[in-house]
Amino acid sequence: MSNNASKRRVIIVGGGIGGLAAALAVAQQNIEVLLLEQADKIGEIGAGIQLGANAFNALDALGAGEAARSRTVFTESLTLMDAVDAKQIVRVETGEAYQKRFGNPYGVIHRADIHLSIFEAVLNNPLIKFRTSTHVQWLEQETNSVTVIDQRGERFTADALIGADGVKSVVRAALIGDEARVTGHVVYRAVVETENMPKELQINSPVVWAGPHCHLVHYPLRGGRQYNLVVTFHSRQKEEWGVTDGSKEEVLSYFDGVHPVPRQMLDRPSSWRRWATADRDPVEQWSFGRTTILGDAAHPMTQYLAQGACQALEDAVVLGEALRVTGNDFVEAFKIYERVRIPRSARVLFSAREMGRIYHAKGVERLVRNALWVGRTREQFYDALQWLYGWRAEDALSDVV
């Protein structure tokens, strides 16, 4: 353990939601942080994301909860619709009863807005410095330090390293070297101004329209001034993970069999971004000595439970707590962190894969899906979701310390 923790330094690779959250968690332990981002500025692309009660609990623990709430649309329900016949399959309330049960609300927010909410806290913390246009390409680990080398050959050395550099993580590649699992599922995302959104679909809820080998999602953003629109389908071609501009013609070609009500949304966006998605099979170890990984670098997952960012926020809180209870002993803290986070994030990852199958059911599987939740009460839904949304920062290490 260190008796001079204020002079210790951690390098974090990646300035996304997970990297910024990790920076706040580490700085809370009076440790200096150098955050390295390969882009020329700290920012975020994409459209909307969903924040469950577990995410707000983590944001509060990191000191960014109030800012995030000010930019969030708080929803009334989670709704699953059948995209073939436009009938409601299930609706779970996320208003007052949800908040009472889980201690926090359910909300939706633009990805740039949640990123900004955390970044504002980073900017206000004197222990956190960041450097852009720095693409880490390799790392070297010694007994008492870790060094990363960027594209210019410049070296940065610290007491520990956290890789928060996404699905194509350089840090993970150096530590583990496994391959990403390209799912074959393609996601198109767009933001539509409210005046261009069909009136009947202007609903204060994340609404999922589940179709055969495809689904659509919409929910409000930015005080209801915009709507997030996401469509997902099983690609006919072999995909490679990446993000490109999308084609309306491609989207339309995958949704011939859906009802006119959800299908009308496909004509609304003026532009799309196309994600060929990937996740990874969980591993039993992701911390090695003074180096660990976090967020999508550690457990990239499909979007079907809307938990990717939420799990990165949980990671950051647990990492900070592990540093606290070990007196900033990085090796021991990283062992505790992965012992807590690997099984939970793996459960979310596997559950997301299964939810993707449920959303995209066809034939008899579709009939079974539509009957799964018939007659279930609100409290029964909440009981089933307790493991996910009931996570609390104050209990984050209860199973190991």
N, C-alpha and C positions, 0 to 999 in steps of 0.2 A: 504494500500500500504506500501511497505517497503522502508525505506530510506537507507538501507544497503544491497542492492540486491546482492553484491558480496559475502556475507557470506551465502546466501540462497542456499539450496541444493535440487535437484530433483533426485529421484531414477527412473531409466528406466529399466523395466524388458524386456529382449530380445535384442540380439545383431545381429539381421538380418538387412536387408536394412532399414526397418522402424525405428527400434530402434536406429541405428547409425545416421540416418537422424534427428531424434528427438533430439538426444544428441547434434548435431551441432546447431540446431535451438534454443535449450534452452541455450546453452553456449553463443550464440550470444547476449543474454540478460544479460550477466555477472552473470550467475547463475552456481554454481558448479553442476556437474552431476556425479552420481555413476551408472554405467551401469552393470547390473547383467545378466550373460549368463549361462544357465544350461550346455552347452557343455564344454568340457575341453579346447577349444580354440575358439577365435572369427573367424568365417569363414562361408562359404556358400556352399551348395551343389546344384545340379541341372545342367541345361544346359543353353540354351540361353533365353533371354527375349527381348522384344521390348520396345523401348523408343520413345514415341511420343514427339512432340514439347513441350507439357505441362511438361513432365518429365525433359527436358533439362532446361526449364525455372526455375523449382524448384531446380535442381542441381546447377545452377548458383547462385541462391539466398542463397544456403547453402555453397557455396565456393568449390564445388566439380565438377563443370561443365567442367573445362579444363581437369582434370584428366580423367573424364569419356569419353570425346570426343576423347582423345588419344587412347582409347581402343575400340572404337565403329566402326562398319562398317556402313556407311551411305548408305541408300538404294535408289533405283531409283523409286520404285513403291510398292504399295500393290496390290496383284493379287489374284483373286478368280477364280478357275478352277472347272469345273464339273468333278468329279472323275469317273463318269460312261462313258462319251464319250470323255473325255480329251479336251473339248472345253472351251475357255476362257469365263467366265461370266462377269467379270468386272476388270478393271485395273485403279487404282488411282495413279497418279504421286506423288512422294514424294521427288522430286529433288528441283531444284531452285525455281520453282513456289510455291511449298509447303512451303519452308522456307520463301519466301517473304510474303506469306499470314499469316503464323502463327508465324513468328519471330524466329523459330528454326528448326533444321532438324528433320528427322525421322531416327532412327538408330536401329541396333540390336547389342547385346553385350552378352558375356557370363555372367551368373549370378555371378560367382566368381569375374569377372573383375569389374562389377559395385559395388559390395560389397567392393572390395579392394579400389576402387576410393574414396568411402565415408570413409572407415576405415583409409585411409592415412590422411585425414583431421582431423579425430578424434584423431589419435595419435599425431598430431601436436598441439592439443589444450590443454593447461595446466589445463583448468577447468574440463576436462573430465577424470575420472578414471573408470576403469572397472575391474570386478572380474568374473572369469570363474568358472566352476564346482559348480555353485550356482543355485539350483533349488528352486525357490520360491514356497511355498505351501499354504501360507495364508497371509492375510493382516489385519491390524487393523488400523482404522482411528479415530483420535481424532480431536478436534476443530482446532488445530493449527499444526498438524503433521500427518504423515502416517508411519506405521511400517510394514515391510514385514518380514516373517519368512521363513527360508530355510529348506532344508531337514535335517540339523544337529541341528535345533532348534536355529540357530544364528539369531539375530534380527538386522535389518537395519532400521534406522529412518531418515526421511527427511521432508522437508516442503511440498512436493507433490510427487505424484507417477504417472507414465505413463506406462501403460501396452502395450508393443509391442511384445507380446509373442505368436502371431500366432493364427491359427484356434482353437487350443485347449487351448486357453488363460486361465491361472489360475486367472488372474486379472479380466477378463470378468466374469468368473464363480462366483467369489465372489461378483461382482457388480450386475450382471443381472441374471445369472443362467439359461439361455436358452440353447437349444440344437442346435448343428450344423445340417444342412440339407444335408445329404448325397445324392448326385445327382444321383448315379447309373452310372455316366460316368467315365470311366477309361482312364487315360492318360499315355502313354508310352513315355519316353524321352530318347534320345541318341545323342551322338556327333559322327559324321562320318568324317574321314579325307578326304580332298578334292579328293585325288587320288582314293578314293573308292566311290566317288559320281558319278552317271551317268552324262556324259558330257552334255546331253540335259537339265539336271536339275540344272546345276551350274549357277544359276540366282541370280543377286544382288537384291533380293526382298523377303520379306516374302510371300511365295506362299501357299495358302490354296487350297487343293483339297477336295471339298465338296462331300460327298457320303451319301448314305442312312444309317442313324443312325451311321455315322462315318465320320472322316475326317483326312487328313494328312497335315502337315505343314513342310516347310523346308526353311532355309535361311542361309547365310554365317556368320561365326564368325571369330574373331581373324585374321583380314586382309585377309580373304578368305582362310585361311589354313585349316579350318574345316567347316562343315555344321551341323547346329542344325536340328534334325529330331524329330518331335512330331506326334504321332498318338493318336486319341481319338475314343472311341467307347462306345456304350451303353452296359453295362455288362449284361450277361444272368443270373448272380447270384446276391444274396443280398450282397452289399458291405458295408464295414466299413472303415471310413476314415483312411488312412495310406499310408505309402511308403514301398515297398518291391522290391526285385529283380524281373525282368520280365521274361517272357517266349516267345521266338520267335514263338513257336507253337500256343500260345494263340493269339498273334497278327495276325498271318496269318489266323486263323480261322474266324476272323471278317471282312476280306477284300476280300472275294471271288468275290464280285460283282463289283469290281473297275477295271478300265482300266489298261492294262499292264504297261503303262508309269509310273503312280504313284506307282503301286504295286511293281515295281522292287526295290523301296527303302527299302522295308521291309526286304530284305535279307542282307542289307549292314551293320547294326550295329553288333558288336561282343558281345555287352551286352546292356541290357535295364534296366531302373528303372521304376517301376510301381507305379502310384499315383491313389488311389481311391479318387475322388475329393469331396469336400463339400463346401457349402457356408452357409450363415445365412440370414434369413429374416431381413430386416432393423428394427431398433428400434428407438423410438422417443427420447431416452435419453441414453447417454453412459458416461456422466461425473457426478460424485457424490462427492460433496464437493471438496476435494483436490486430487481426483483420476480421471483419465480419461484413455481412450484406444485409440489405433492408429493402422493403417494398417490392417493386417488380423485379429487382435484381435477385431477391431471395425467393419470391413465390409469385411469379406472374400468373394471373388467372383470367379466365374468360369473364365476360361482363354480366353473366346471367343472374348473379346475386347482387350486382351493383355494390361490390365490396372492395374493389381494388384499392381505391384511395383510403377507404376506412381502415383497411388492414395495415396500410403503411403508417397511418397515424397511430394505430395501436402499437405497431413495432417501435416507433419512436419513444412512446411513453414507457414501454417496458424496458427498452434499452437504458433510458435515463434512470429508471428505478433500480435497475441492476447495477449501474455505476454507483448509485447512492448507497446501496446496502453493502457494497464491497469496498467502500472508501476509494472509489475510482481505480480499483485494480482491474485493468482492461481485460486481461486474460480470463480472470474469474467471472467478471461481469458478462463478457461475451458468451461464456458457457451457460450462465444462467439465462441470458436473453434467448439463446437458441433453444434451450430446454423448454422454455415457456412457449415460444412462438412457433416452433416447427409443427407440433401437433395441431395447434389451433388453426394456423394458416392453411395447413393441409386439409383439415376438415372443411374449411370454407372453399378451398380450391376444388375438392372432390364434389362438394355440394353444388357448386356452380356448374360443373360439367353435367351433373345429373339434371339440374334445372334446365339446361340447354336442351337436353333430350325431351324433357316434359313440354317445354314451349313448342318444340318443333314436331310434336307427335302427329302422325297421320293414321288414317284407317282405324283399326280397332284400338290402337294405342291412344288415339285422340279421344275416343269414347270413354276409355278408362280414365284418362286425365280429367275430362270434364265432370266425372263422377267422384273424383277423389275427395273433394272438400264439401260435398253436399251435406247440409245439416250441422256443420261444425260451428260452434259458438265463437264469439269474439275472444273469450278467455281461453278457449282451446287453441285458437290461432296463436295467441300470445304465449301460451305455454310451449308450443312447438317452436317459437322463435326466441325463447328466453336465452338459449345458448348463444345466439348471435347478437341480438340487440341489448342483452342484459350485461354485457361486458362493462366493467368499471375500473378506472385507473387505480382506485384505492385498493382494489383486490388483485391487481395485476400479477403480483408475485406470491399470492397466497398458497399456491400449490408447491412452492419450492423453497421458501424461506420462512 
